[in-house]
């Protein structure tokens, strides 16, 4: 292995660990943060699968670390439409331009985050309809562009969940999405055999990142936690718009 390749692999794994920490603290998972970073190292389809495997382990870690807060009723309302639309989105990966969709998502996230930071009491109204729409939209985007956590977070914050419940419920929803989309990606041949050895390393980093993120979350009051989520959503939206312009 030459030096440049070794540095590339090290930076990829380092970015995975940092993304998991930030994703746990932000409450909407690592894929929203990690996918743009992974695209610096790999083509879209390879990055999509590697990030999905990493994300699934990170979600298991967050569910384990925050398991007492799981909201099962909300999980069902969000989860069922999310899984159905994830499958549809994953099947469309090869047919729809990714940057166009990221641009649309980015605009929505920026508007939502800015307005929510300006109007601190603003929430998308918590209701069954909100859960169904939010679950379906985030699932579709996760299947199609590999990152639906930020849009899920935009809807989920409206329910005013405590930190532990927010993180564990969001992680459980994301886990269901991951279990739906990964078989589709593998069936389409998105991951080459030469990258299989990355998976166990990513699994270890995902658990380590989730644990580290949990220790950080403990130190934040809910008001600060919510602002962190909204700022993270804003930055992700800006990144998607930036990608579209370029």
N, C-alpha and C positions, 0 to 999 in steps of 0.2 A: 504494500500500500504506500503510494507516494505521499509526501508531506502535505501537498495541497489537498488531496483527497481526504487525508486524515483530519485536517483542519476543518474541512467542510462537514464531515460527519460529526466532529465534536461540536461545532457551532449549531448544527441541526438538533442534536440531542440537548444541548444547553438551552436552546430556544424552546424546546418541548417542556423542559422542567419549569422554566420561568412562566411559560404560558399556562401551565397547570396551576401554579400558585396564583397567578393573576385571575384566572378563570374561576377558581374556588372563591377568592375574595369578592369578585364581582358578582358571583352567584349565577352565572349563566354558562358555565363550562368553558373548556379550553379551546374548542374548535374555532370559535369566532376570532380568537387571538392567534391561535397557532396556525390556522390555514394560510393566512397571508404571509406568515414567516416561512412556512414549508414551501410555498410557491417560489421562494428565492432559491431553493435547492433542487426542486423537482418539477416535472410537468404537472399539469392540473390533475390528471387522473391518478397518477402515482401518489401525489400529495393527498388527494381526497381519501384514498384507502388508508394510508399510513395514519393520517389524522383521525380517521374514523375508529381505527383500532385503538389508538392512544386514548381517544375520547371515551370509549366504552369502559376502559379500565379506570380512568379518572372518575367516571360516574359511579362505578361500583364503590370506589374509595369514598366518595362524598356521601353516598347512601349509608355506608358503614359508619362513617364518622359522625353523621348527623341523623341517624336512623330514627331517633325519638321524635323528630319533628315532621315526619311524613304525613301529608294531608291526602288520605286515600280517596276521598270524594272528589276533590279537585283533580287528582291524578287521573281518575276515570274520565271526567268531563274533558280534560285537555288531551288525555292520552289516546283515546279511541280515534278521534278525527286526525290526530297527529300521525298515528301509525298508518292509517289508510292513505293520507296524502303524501307521506314519506315514500311509500312504495311507488306512487305515481311519479313523484319528482325524480326518484332514482332511475326510473326507466327512461326518463327524458333527458338524462345527462348528455347523451351523445348528439342531441338534436337541437338544443336551444343555446344561443350565445350566452356564456356565463357573465361577461362584463356588463351586458345590458341589464340583466337581472340584478347584479350587484349594485348597479347605479340606482335602480328603482328602490331597492331595499335601503341603500345608503341615504337617499333623500328622506324616506320615511323615518329612519332612525334619528337623523339629525333634527328634523322638525319636532319629533316627539321629545327627544332629550332636552333640547333647548327650551321648549315650552314648559316642560316639567321642572326644569331648574329655575325658570323664571317664576312660574306659579307653583310654589312648593306643595300646595295642597291638591294639585291636579293629579287625577288618576283616570285611566280608562275605566269606565264604570264596571264594577265587578258584577257579573251575572253569568248565567249558564250560556247565553249567546256569546258573551265575551270569551269564555273558556273554549267554546267550540271553534269560534273564528280564530282565536289565538293559537290553539292547538293545531288546527288545520294548516294555517299559514306557516307557522314555524316548522311543522313537519315537512311540508312541501319544499320549503327553502332548504331545509337540512338535507333532504334527499337530492335536490337539484344542484345546489351550490356548496353543500357541505357545512353550512353554518346557519342554523336557525335559532341559536340560543339567544341572540340579542333581541330578535323579534318576540320570542317567547317571554323574555324578561320584561319587554315593554308592556305586554298584556298582564303578566303575572304580578307585577308591582301594584296593579290596581286592586288586588285582593288584600293588600296590607298585611301580608304574612310576617311573623317574626323571622329573624335571621335564619335560625336552624330549620324552621319549617319551609321557608323559601328555598334554601339551598338543597335540602333533601328532596323536596317535591319536584323542583326543576331537574335535578339529577335523575330521578326516577323516570320522568318524562323523556329525557334525553336518552336514557338507556334503552327504552322501548324503541325509540327512533333508530338508534344505532343497530340494534338487533334486527331491524327491518331492512335497513339499507345496505349493510355490509355484504350479505349474501348476493344481492343484486350486483354490487360492484365486482365481487369475485367472479361471478358467473360471466360478467362482461369482459373479464381478463384485464382489469385495470392495474393489478399488481404483479410485477415480474418476479420470478423466483429469486433473483439476486438480492432482493430487498427483504426476504423472509426473516433473515437474522436480525433485522431492525426491531421486529415485533417484541421479543422478550425484553430487550433493553427499554423500549418505550413503555412496556407494562410496569417495570420497576420504577421508572421516572414518574409515571402517572400516579402511582401510590404515594411516592415520596413527596410529590408536589401537592397532592391533596392533603396530606398530613400537615405539611408546612403551612398551607393556606388556612387550614383549620385553626392553627395557633394564632395566625394573624387576625382572623375574623373575630376571635374572642375579645380582642382589644378595642373593637369599634362599637360605639352605640348605634342604634338603628338609623338615626337621622344621617349620620356620617356614612353608614353602610349604603343607604339608598342613594346618596350623592355619588358614591364610588360607582355604583351600578350605572347611574345615568351618564356620568362622565365617560365610562367605558363604552357605553352604547354610542355616545356622541363621537368618540374617536374612531370606533369601528365604521360608523356611517361615513365619516370624513374620508377614511381610507378607501372605502368602496367607490366614492365619488371621484377621488383622486385617480384610482385605477381606470375608471371609465374615461376621464379626460385624457389620460396618457394613451 
